[in-house]
């Protein structure tokens, strides 16, 4: 058992400053699997080390995707290590051999959590979801299901279910993305509207969106060129709008 602060410091550097220099990186399996089961930020940071052990050293972790699924909570769009988490989640969900129910569960949970996410996170997560649809066409039923639920109360998806195979995501529809098409931030509404059209075969590159911040969005809006907005319905003909008013005899607009 380590103090929380020390756990974080170790896990931040473990994947690139420790594991590559070990003769037997598999010795860290128990440490990383225990850290992954703790939850919260520590679990997010353990993903880097687990990724190396799974892909390079044949670590078998039967409940890996179940725990990854349960890491998705409202805070995931706000944490400091959001970019790292979604980069690795994208890699773990890149295989086309994953079952449709599992990918659908991730899509549905990400979409549900997106309802309370900030705009900078939404501009990343919507292309992320679109990429999952491109890799797993069987999940497109979530978008194209006729007569889907009109609101959360009619949705068959069980948000509280910890087991992805039991959450009934494939029986649901993606009404959350349709809600985001009316988002107050125009770029989010535009991004969500992509699912109304046929998706291209090429995946979106989300690498540049992973670390997008609210400051960058604000800075972008401030630097936009102002558009002249007409404020008068009738053209001004005099100082106070009347051509032959008494003011026109003594004052001029020039």
C-alpha positions, -999 to 999 in steps of 0.1 A, spaced: 0 0 0 13 34 -10 0 69 -2 -22 83 -30 3 110 -39 31 86 -42 10 62 -63 4 90 -88 40 100 -90 51 64 -96 24 57 -122 31 89 -142 66 78 -150 64 40 -148 56 33 -184 85 53 -199 111 57 -171 109 23 -154 94 -6 -175 117 -1 -206 148 -6 -184 136 -37 -165 149 -71 -175 115 -86 -165 88 -59 -168 62 -87 -161 72 -84 -124 51 -52 -123 19 -71 -133 6 -74 -97 14 -38 -88 -3 -24 -119 -34 -47 -117 -39 -37 -81 -35 0 -89 -59 -4 -118 -85 -18 -94 -82 11 -69 -104 34 -91 -103 71 -99 -72 89 -111 -49 61 -100 -67 37 -123 -64 61 -152 -26 64 -146 -22 26 -144 -35 23 -179 -2 33 -195 18 5 -178 -10 -21 -184 -10 -12 -221 27 -20 -224 23 -53 -205 -8 -63 -225 6 -55 -259 43 -63 -255 44 -90 -228 11 -109 -233 -5 -100 -200 -40 -116 -198 -65 -95 -179 -100 -111 -181 -119 -82 -165 -99 -54 -182 -127 -40 -204 -153 -43 -176 -130 -21 -153 -123 3 -182 -160 7 -188 -166 14 -151 -139 41 -151 -163 62 -173 -180 86 -149 -189 123 -151 -155 134 -139 -137 117 -168 -142 148 -190 -127 171 -164 -97 152 -150 -61 164 -155 -52 132 -174 -81 132 -198 -60 133 -229 -39 103 -218 -70 83 -208 -88 88 -241 -57 82 -262 -53 47 -245 -90 40 -246 -89 47 -283 -61 21 -287 -79 -5 -266 -111 -1 -286 -92 -2 -320 -95 -39 -325 -123 -49 -350 -126 -82 -332 -143 -68 -301 -179 -79 -296 -206 -54 -307 -223 -53 -273 -190 -42 -257 -184 -13 -281 -221 -3 -280 -218 -1 -242 -188 23 -244 -205 44 -271 -237 47 -251 -220 55 -218 -198 81 -234 -228 97 -251 -248 97 -218 -219 114 -199 -215 139 -228 -248 155 -218 -230 172 -189 -196 176 -205 -179 210 -213 -177 220 -250 -139 213 -253 -145 177 -242 -175 173 -266 -154 184 -296 -132 155 -288 -157 128 -278 -181 132 -307 -154 123 -334 -142 96 -310 -177 80 -311 -179 84 -349 -146 65 -352 -161 36 -331 -190 35 -355 -166 33 -384 -147 4 -369 -178 -15 -357 -206 -11 -383 -228 -34 -363 -232 -7 -337 -248 18 -362 -282 4 -352 -279 29 -322 -281 58 -347 -305 43 -373 -331 26 -350 -365 38 -360 -388 48 -331 -361 51 -305 -367 64 -270 -378 100 -269 -361 106 -235 -341 90 -207 -372 75 -190 -380 53 -221 -344 43 -227 -336 6 -222 -300 13 -215 -291 7 -178 -265 33 -168 -259 18 -133 -251 -17 -146 -214 -25 -142 -213 -54 -166 -212 -41 -202 -229 -73 -215 -259 -67 -192 -265 -29 -198 -287 -34 -229 -268 -8 -249 -275 -25 -282 -313 -22 -275 -311 15 -271 -306 45 -294 -282 74 -294 -307 102 -285 -281 119 -265 -262 129 -297 -294 142 -311 -298 164 -280 -263 177 -286 -273 189 -320 -291 217 -302 -261 226 -281 -255 263 -273 -219 261 -287 -223 261 -325 -192 239 -332 -206 212 -309 -240 212 -327 -222 210 -360 -200 181 -349 -230 162 -335 -249 168 -368 -224 146 -387 -242 115 -375 -272 125 -395 -252 119 -426 -233 89 -440 -200 86 -422 -169 86 -444 -146 55 -444 -116 74 -431 -114 79 -394 -112 114 -378 -78 123 -363 -86 131 -327 -50 135 -316 -52 173 -319 -84 174 -299 -74 154 -269 -58 184 -250 -83 210 -262 -90 235 -234 -117 260 -226 -91 288 -229 -84 278 -265 -121 278 -274 -125 313 -258 -94 326 -276 -107 313 -309 -141 330 -304 -125 363 -294 -103 363 -325 -131 358 -349 -138 387 -373 -170 406 -363 -198 404 -387 -218 436 -394 -253 431 -381 -281 453 -394 -298 471 -365 -322 493 -385 -352 481 -405 -356 514 -423 -328 535 -438 -321 567 -417 -332 598 -436 -325 624 -410 -310 630 -376 -339 612 -358 -352 592 -388 -376 618 -403 -364 636 -434 -383 669 -428 -382 671 -390 -373 704 -373 -340 689 -362 -330 685 -399 -331 722 -403 -304 728 -377 -284 695 -376 -269 673 -402 -256 637 -401 -225 648 -421 
